[in-house]
Amino acid sequence: MLNVGTLERWLWDAACEIRGPLDAPKFKDYILPLVVLKRLSDVFDDEIARLASEVGSGT
């Protein structure tokens, strides 16, 4: 049976294997731009939906 501790260890080991020799703090160089891009994408989608509702509401 797989408990939480075993799952966490397995996921951590998998992340370390994928990461390779790169230090974990260096991942911020990759993750932060992705987070910003995701936020921009969400805001863009919200703005498109808002404009579509305005245009579709009788303008």
Buried (B, 14 or more C-beta within 10 A) or exposed (E): EEEEEEEEEEEEEEEEEEEEEEEEEEEEEEEEEEEEEEEEEEEEEEEEEEEEEEEEEEE
